[in-house]
Amino acid sequence: MIECSDVVLIACASKFHPLHVRAAVESGKHVFVEKPPAIDPAGIKMLAEACV
């Protein structure tokens, strides 16, 4: 589904946000993610790496 869109809105359980953000960013899409974007240090690290 990500390939068919320009923007991805992530509104699911917070523990999945980093995984979905990484997939969307790797697909070259604009991303909106609800708060909190991550709930643990590993998720925060994954988000930081995806956004570089």
PDB file as gemmi writes it, atoms N, CA and C in Angstrom:
CRYST1    1.000    1.000    1.000  90.00  90.00  90.00 P 1                      
ATOM      1  N   MET A   1       0.818  -1.196   0.000  1.00  0.00           N  
ATOM      2  CA  MET A   1       0.000   0.000   0.000  1.00  0.00           C  
ATOM      3  C   MET A   1       0.861   1.259   0.000  1.00  0.00           C  
ATOM      4  N   ILE A   2       2.009   1.206   0.645  1.00  0.00           N  
ATOM      5  CA  ILE A   2       2.870   2.384   0.736  1.00  0.00           C  
ATOM      6  C   ILE A   2       3.277   2.867  -0.655  1.00  0.00           C  
ATOM      7  N   GLU A   3       3.531   1.958  -1.575  1.00  0.00           N  
ATOM      8  CA  GLU A   3       3.983   2.344  -2.911  1.00  0.00           C  
ATOM      9  C   GLU A   3       2.942   3.157  -3.676  1.00  0.00           C  
ATOM     10  N   CYS A   4       1.673   3.031  -3.326  1.00  0.00           N  
ATOM     11  CA  CYS A   4       0.581   3.696  -4.039  1.00  0.00           C  
ATOM     12  C   CYS A   4       0.283   5.103  -3.528  1.00  0.00           C  
ATOM     13  N   SER A   5       1.032   5.591  -2.554  1.00  0.00           N  
ATOM     14  CA  SER A   5       0.700   6.880  -1.951  1.00  0.00           C  
ATOM     15  C   SER A   5       1.916   7.816  -1.910  1.00  0.00           C  
ATOM     16  N   ASP A   6       1.644   9.101  -1.653  1.00  0.00           N  
ATOM     17  CA  ASP A   6       2.710  10.097  -1.499  1.00  0.00           C  
ATOM     18  C   ASP A   6       3.014  10.362  -0.034  1.00  0.00           C  
ATOM     19  N   VAL A   7       2.002  10.200   0.808  1.00  0.00           N  
ATOM     20  CA  VAL A   7       2.118  10.505   2.231  1.00  0.00           C  
ATOM     21  C   VAL A   7       1.618   9.307   3.029  1.00  0.00           C  
ATOM     22  N   VAL A   8       2.303   9.021   4.133  1.00  0.00           N  
ATOM     23  CA  VAL A   8       1.899   7.922   4.999  1.00  0.00           C  
ATOM     24  C   VAL A   8       1.536   8.498   6.361  1.00  0.00           C  
ATOM     25  N   LEU A   9       0.351   8.176   6.855  1.00  0.00           N  
ATOM     26  CA  LEU A   9      -0.101   8.568   8.185  1.00  0.00           C  
ATOM     27  C   LEU A   9      -0.040   7.335   9.064  1.00  0.00           C  
ATOM     28  N   ILE A  10       0.752   7.403  10.124  1.00  0.00           N  
ATOM     29  CA  ILE A  10       0.925   6.262  11.013  1.00  0.00           C  
ATOM     30  C   ILE A  10       0.134   6.524  12.288  1.00  0.00           C  
ATOM     31  N   ALA A  11      -0.910   5.739  12.492  1.00  0.00           N  
ATOM     32  CA  ALA A  11      -1.778   5.859  13.665  1.00  0.00           C  
ATOM     33  C   ALA A  11      -2.135   4.447  14.118  1.00  0.00           C  
ATOM     34  N   CYS A  12      -1.208   3.837  14.816  1.00  0.00           N  
ATOM     35  CA  CYS A  12      -1.406   2.472  15.301  1.00  0.00           C  
ATOM     36  C   CYS A  12      -0.815   2.387  16.710  1.00  0.00           C  
ATOM     37  N   ALA A  13      -0.660   1.198  17.244  1.00  0.00           N  
ATOM     38  CA  ALA A  13      -0.051   1.041  18.557  1.00  0.00           C  
ATOM     39  C   ALA A  13       1.365   1.629  18.538  1.00  0.00           C  
ATOM     40  N   SER A  14       1.709   2.370  19.575  1.00  0.00           N  
ATOM     41  CA  SER A  14       2.989   3.100  19.618  1.00  0.00           C  
ATOM     42  C   SER A  14       4.202   2.209  19.431  1.00  0.00           C  
ATOM     43  N   LYS A  15       4.119   0.960  19.846  1.00  0.00           N  
ATOM     44  CA  LYS A  15       5.283   0.081  19.712  1.00  0.00           C  
ATOM     45  C   LYS A  15       5.614  -0.220  18.248  1.00  0.00           C  
ATOM     46  N   PHE A  16       4.673  -0.004  17.338  1.00  0.00           N  
ATOM     47  CA  PHE A  16       4.914  -0.255  15.920  1.00  0.00           C  
ATOM     48  C   PHE A  16       5.338   0.990  15.140  1.00  0.00           C  
ATOM     49  N   HIS A  17       5.258   2.154  15.725  1.00  0.00           N  
ATOM     50  CA  HIS A  17       5.585   3.388  15.016  1.00  0.00           C  
ATOM     51  C   HIS A  17       6.972   3.360  14.377  1.00  0.00           C  
ATOM     52  N   PRO A  18       8.055   3.027  15.115  1.00  0.00           N  
ATOM     53  CA  PRO A  18       9.381   3.047  14.488  1.00  0.00           C  
ATOM     54  C   PRO A  18       9.487   2.133  13.266  1.00  0.00           C  
ATOM     55  N   LEU A  19       8.882   0.952  13.332  1.00  0.00           N  
ATOM     56  CA  LEU A  19       8.946   0.024  12.198  1.00  0.00           C  
ATOM     57  C   LEU A  19       8.250   0.587  10.969  1.00  0.00           C  
ATOM     58  N   HIS A  20       7.078   1.168  11.169  1.00  0.00           N  
ATOM     59  CA  HIS A  20       6.322   1.721  10.051  1.00  0.00           C  
ATOM     60  C   HIS A  20       6.964   2.990   9.506  1.00  0.00           C  
ATOM     61  N   VAL A  21       7.533   3.812  10.388  1.00  0.00           N  
ATOM     62  CA  VAL A  21       8.243   5.020   9.929  1.00  0.00           C  
ATOM     63  C   VAL A  21       9.423   4.613   9.061  1.00  0.00           C  
ATOM     64  N   ARG A  22      10.204   3.648   9.520  1.00  0.00           N  
ATOM     65  CA  ARG A  22      11.368   3.210   8.744  1.00  0.00           C  
ATOM     66  C   ARG A  22      10.946   2.700   7.369  1.00  0.00           C  
ATOM     67  N   ALA A  23       9.908   1.896   7.304  1.00  0.00           N  
ATOM     68  CA  ALA A  23       9.441   1.369   6.013  1.00  0.00           C  
ATOM     69  C   ALA A  23       8.996   2.491   5.086  1.00  0.00           C  
ATOM     70  N   ALA A  24       8.285   3.472   5.618  1.00  0.00           N  
ATOM     71  CA  ALA A  24       7.799   4.580   4.790  1.00  0.00           C  
ATOM     72  C   ALA A  24       8.947   5.463   4.313  1.00  0.00           C  
ATOM     73  N   VAL A  25       9.881   5.755   5.188  1.00  0.00           N  
ATOM     74  CA  VAL A  25      11.026   6.594   4.810  1.00  0.00           C  
ATOM     75  C   VAL A  25      11.882   5.879   3.762  1.00  0.00           C  
ATOM     76  N   GLU A  26      12.097   4.586   3.943  1.00  0.00           N  
ATOM     77  CA  GLU A  26      12.872   3.825   2.959  1.00  0.00           C  
ATOM     78  C   GLU A  26      12.179   3.789   1.597  1.00  0.00           C  
ATOM     79  N   SER A  27      10.862   3.951   1.584  1.00  0.00           N  
ATOM     80  CA  SER A  27      10.108   3.996   0.330  1.00  0.00           C  
ATOM     81  C   SER A  27      10.069   5.396  -0.269  1.00  0.00           C  
ATOM     82  N   GLY A  28      10.680   6.370   0.428  1.00  0.00           N  
ATOM     83  CA  GLY A  28      10.742   7.731  -0.086  1.00  0.00           C  
ATOM     84  C   GLY A  28       9.462   8.526   0.099  1.00  0.00           C  
ATOM     85  N   LYS A  29       8.675   8.201   1.110  1.00  0.00           N  
ATOM     86  CA  LYS A  29       7.395   8.875   1.334  1.00  0.00           C  
ATOM     87  C   LYS A  29       7.500   9.903   2.454  1.00  0.00           C  
ATOM     88  N   HIS A  30       6.605  10.873   2.434  1.00  0.00           N  
ATOM     89  CA  HIS A  30       6.457  11.813   3.542  1.00  0.00           C  
ATOM     90  C   HIS A  30       5.702  11.076   4.646  1.00  0.00           C  
ATOM     91  N   VAL A  31       6.065  11.355   5.902  1.00  0.00           N  
ATOM     92  CA  VAL A  31       5.495  10.595   7.008  1.00  0.00           C  
ATOM     93  C   VAL A  31       4.931  11.528   8.073  1.00  0.00           C  
ATOM     94  N   PHE A  32       3.716  11.226   8.510  1.00  0.00           N  
ATOM     95  CA  PHE A  32       3.114  11.843   9.690  1.00  0.00           C  
ATOM     96  C   PHE A  32       2.893  10.707  10.679  1.00  0.00           C  
ATOM     97  N   VAL A  33       3.392  10.874  11.906  1.00  0.00           N  
ATOM     98  CA  VAL A  33       3.235   9.839  12.918  1.00  0.00           C  
ATOM     99  C   VAL A  33       2.645  10.455  14.181  1.00  0.00           C  
ATOM    100  N   GLU A  34       1.651   9.765  14.756  1.00  0.00           N  
ATOM    101  CA  GLU A  34       1.030  10.294  15.967  1.00  0.00           C  
ATOM    102  C   GLU A  34       1.988  10.154  17.153  1.00  0.00           C  
ATOM    103  N   LYS A  35       1.693  10.898  18.214  1.00  0.00           N  
ATOM    104  CA  LYS A  35       2.533  10.860  19.406  1.00  0.00           C  
ATOM    105  C   LYS A  35       2.183   9.659  20.255  1.00  0.00           C  
ATOM    106  N   PRO A  36       3.093   9.097  20.954  1.00  0.00           N  
ATOM    107  CA  PRO A  36       4.540   9.267  20.913  1.00  0.00           C  
ATOM    108  C   PRO A  36       5.120   8.494  19.725  1.00  0.00           C  
ATOM    109  N   PRO A  37       6.111   9.045  19.067  1.00  0.00           N  
ATOM    110  CA  PRO A  37       6.686   8.348  17.917  1.00  0.00           C  
ATOM    111  C   PRO A  37       7.439   7.077  18.308  1.00  0.00           C  
ATOM    112  N   ALA A  38       7.937   7.019  19.536  1.00  0.00           N  
ATOM    113  CA  ALA A  38       8.615   5.817  20.038  1.00  0.00           C  
ATOM    114  C   ALA A  38       8.442   5.765  21.548  1.00  0.00           C  
ATOM    115  N   ILE A  39       8.504   4.558  22.104  1.00  0.00           N  
ATOM    116  CA  ILE A  39       8.263   4.422  23.544  1.00  0.00           C  
ATOM    117  C   ILE A  39       9.433   3.808  24.297  1.00  0.00           C  
ATOM    118  N   ASP A  40      10.509   3.470  23.598  1.00  0.00           N  
ATOM    119  CA  ASP A  40      11.668   2.896  24.264  1.00  0.00           C  
ATOM    120  C   ASP A  40      12.946   3.354  23.554  1.00  0.00           C  
ATOM    121  N   PRO A  41      14.108   3.190  24.199  1.00  0.00           N  
ATOM    122  CA  PRO A  41      15.362   3.646  23.586  1.00  0.00           C  
ATOM    123  C   PRO A  41      15.647   3.013  22.223  1.00  0.00           C  
ATOM    124  N   ALA A  42      15.322   1.740  22.058  1.00  0.00           N  
ATOM    125  CA  ALA A  42      15.561   1.090  20.765  1.00  0.00           C  
ATOM    126  C   ALA A  42      14.705   1.720  19.662  1.00  0.00           C  
ATOM    127  N   GLY A  43      13.464   2.033  19.976  1.00  0.00           N  
ATOM    128  CA  GLY A  43      12.581   2.685  19.001  1.00  0.00           C  
ATOM    129  C   GLY A  43      13.053   4.080  18.656  1.00  0.00           C  
ATOM    130  N   ILE A  44      13.517   4.819  19.651  1.00  0.00           N  
ATOM    131  CA  ILE A  44      14.040   6.166  19.406  1.00  0.00           C  
ATOM    132  C   ILE A  44      15.272   6.104  18.511  1.00  0.00           C  
ATOM    133  N   LYS A  45      16.131   5.137  18.756  1.00  0.00           N  
ATOM    134  CA  LYS A  45      17.335   4.969  17.922  1.00  0.00           C  
ATOM    135  C   LYS A  45      16.933   4.639  16.483  1.00  0.00           C  
ATOM    136  N   MET A  46      15.952   3.759  16.314  1.00  0.00           N  
ATOM    137  CA  MET A  46      15.488   3.383  14.980  1.00  0.00           C  
ATOM    138  C   MET A  46      14.919   4.596  14.236  1.00  0.00           C  
ATOM    139  N   LEU A  47      14.153   5.434  14.943  1.00  0.00           N  
ATOM    140  CA  LEU A  47      13.621   6.646  14.319  1.00  0.00           C  
ATOM    141  C   LEU A  47      14.738   7.608  13.924  1.00  0.00           C  
ATOM    142  N   ALA A  48      15.704   7.790  14.801  1.00  0.00           N  
ATOM    143  CA  ALA A  48      16.808   8.690  14.503  1.00  0.00           C  
ATOM    144  C   ALA A  48      17.579   8.220  13.271  1.00  0.00           C  
ATOM    145  N   GLU A  49      17.807   6.929  13.160  1.00  0.00           N  
ATOM    146  CA  GLU A  49      18.523   6.393  12.005  1.00  0.00           C  
ATOM    147  C   GLU A  49      17.707   6.528  10.724  1.00  0.00           C  
ATOM    148  N   ALA A  50      16.401   6.375  10.817  1.00  0.00           N  
ATOM    149  CA  ALA A  50      15.540   6.474   9.630  1.00  0.00           C  
ATOM    150  C   ALA A  50      15.457   7.902   9.111  1.00  0.00           C  
ATOM    151  N   CYS A  51      15.612   8.866  10.007  1.00  0.00           N  
ATOM    152  CA  CYS A  51      15.421  10.267   9.630  1.00  0.00           C  
ATOM    153  C   CYS A  51      16.706  10.972   9.217  1.00  0.00           C  
ATOM    154  N   VAL A  52      17.772  10.252   9.091  1.00  0.00           N  
ATOM    155  CA  VAL A  52      19.051  10.879   8.681  1.00  0.00           C  
ATOM    156  C   VAL A  52      19.156  10.941   7.195  1.00  0.00           C  
TER     157      VAL A  52                                                      
END                                                                             
